[in-house]
Amino acid sequence: MINDPIYGFVTIDSELILELVNHPIFLRLTRIKQMGMSSFVYPGAQHTRFSHALGAMHLMKLALESLKRKGTKITKKEKEAAMIAILLHDLGHGPFSHSLEYILINVHHEELTSLLMHKLNAEFDGALNLAISIFEGTYKRNFFHRLVSSQLDMDRLDYLQRDCYFSGVVEGSVGADRIIRMLDVHNDEIVVLEKGIYSIDRFLNARRMMYWQVYLHKTGLAAEIMLQSIIKRARELMKEGKNMLCDSDLNFFMINDFSKEDFVRNDQLLEHFLQLDDYNIWSAIKQWKNSGDKILDYLIEGLLHRKLFHLEMSSEKISQKKLKSVEKDLLAKGFSKKDLTYLSFIGEVSNSAYTSGRQNIKVKMNNGDVIDISEASDLPNIEVLTKIVTKYYLCQPKIVS
């Protein structure tokens, strides 16, 4: 039994699952923060991918037991495999989760997860075959995959509750227990019973609020951009031949670029990857803080002492005139034109609580009809929840006037 702050006691009654939880590949997730740089804004957001994975597995167990009570036939092996699939779904995350994705390693975390699951499967003599087919969506009963990855999966249900709890942002609260009780299977699809519509409305609204208020918070984004700039600058210096102290596994990825195909062909790349977590990055940053490079020292000083960049968010695209003004100010402060690559940024972020047409959330009405949640909901703001909202940002040091 594991005492979880969200659900209370989480029980593991499978010897195989217990072995996986205690495996070094899974335990690595105890050293990777779930919310990347969000703790710069919400100090309590210190929880890990490990606790999230256990929570998602617990919700999967509850969901499968609820579906069985409604008459869906689920074997003991299918239940265990689905729980394993969601337990291991984040294995491929690198340091600081999404913050350094495609910055440190140019491979998506889900592709690395799949490779790591196959690696574990070889070690466990094929015991994960069914779990892998559920995770990759190749199992004949597709509803299992939808519980792992869709717009209403156990991953989202857990991270919204968990991130809401640890950040203290109450607007992100969702009624996961009720949503799970409202799930059913219809024609091999996960559907929500009509009486669960308002719970889904609340879930979608909570997701929208969490993205704008937490995941895309401008201060958190500024910290993330600074971290990315530190890695990019250090990598450039290393490729120029400058001696930059860091551990051998981080150094391996700093001086080399690898594709997914490289990881498939060379199993040793995964071994190096498995040694990476948040601690490698923080250790390296502390080693680099007196590198003698003006830009790197400036960025590290800012991140370590919370002198974060200013990030201005707008619904309108940032004009070139405004960008040029920022660059002019930075040049006047003594930075070179080449330095601007690491100091001045424009970009965009987008948020959509629900994307119609992509693994839709289906509602089973009392008359037997199955319709999309966007049609079933009577919320006056349902169009807001289904609309993709894009915002544009300008990020630069606070020394700019």
C-alpha positions, 0 to 999 in steps of 0.5 A: 500500500502507498499513501497518496495525498490525493487518493489515500491508500493506493494498493498494488496487488500484482507481483509484476506491477510491484516489480516494475514500480521498484525497477530502476527505470521507473524509479528514475521518475522520482527525480523528474518534476511533473510540472517542470519550472512551475515551482518558480510560480507555485512553490508547492509544485514539487511533485514528480512523474513517479507520483503521477504515474502511480496516481494514474494507475490507481484511477485506471484500476478504479475505471476498469472495476467500474466498467466491469460492474456495468457488464464489460468483460475484462480479464485479469490479464487485461486489467493488469496490462492496462494498469501497466500501460498507464503506469509506464506511460511517462518513462520517456520524459527527460529532465524537467519533463516538457521544458527541455523536450526537443532541446536536450534530446530531439525525440518525443517522449512517447517514442522514448517511452515505447522503446523503454517499454520494449526494453523492459519487456525483453528483461521480463521475458515478454510479460509486457506484450499486452501492455505495450499493445494497449499503450501503442493502440494495436490491441483489438479492444481499442477502449483500453487504449482510450483510457491510456491516451485520449481527451478523457484518459486516466493520465489527464484525470490524475495530472489535473487533480494532482497539479491542482492540489500541489499548486493550490489552484483550486480552479483546476479541481475535477471530480475524477471519482464521479467521472470514472463512475459515469464511464461505459463502453459502447461499440468498443468506445469509451462513452460518458453516460448522460448524467455525467455531462456536467462532470465533463463540463467541469473537467474541460473548464478546469483543464482550460483554467489550468493551462492559462493559470498554471502550465502557461503562466507567463513567469513559469514560461520565462523560467522555462525559456531561460533554462532552454537558453542555458542549455543551448548556450552551453551546448554551443560553447561545448561544440566550440571546444570550451571545457564545460564541466558536467557528468558524462551522460549529460555531456554525451547528449550535449555534444551529440544530436540523435534521432529516434532511428539512432535510439532504435539502432543503438541500445546504448543511447537508452542507457545514457538517457536513463541516467538523466534527470533534473539533478544532472541539469541543476548540477551542471548549471551550478558548475557552469555559473562561473564559466567566464562566458558573459551570456551563460553567466548572466542566464544562470545568475538570473535562474539561480537567484530568480531574476527572471526575464519579463514575459509580456503576453498578448492576443495580438502578434508582437510587432517587429518594431517592438522587437527591434526596440528591445534589441536596441535596448539590449545592444545599448546595455553592452550585449552583442548582436549574437547575444540576442539569440539567448536574450530576446524571444518572440513566440506563441502558445495555444490552449484548447480544452477540447478538440472536436474531431480528435479522439472525441469525448462521446456521451451516451444519451438516455435514449441510446444515442451516442453524440459528441460532448460539444453537442450534448453539453448545454453550457453557454460557453461550450464554444469557448472550451472547444476553440483553440486560443492562441496568445503571443509573447515577447520575452526579454531581461527586465533591464530592458526599458 
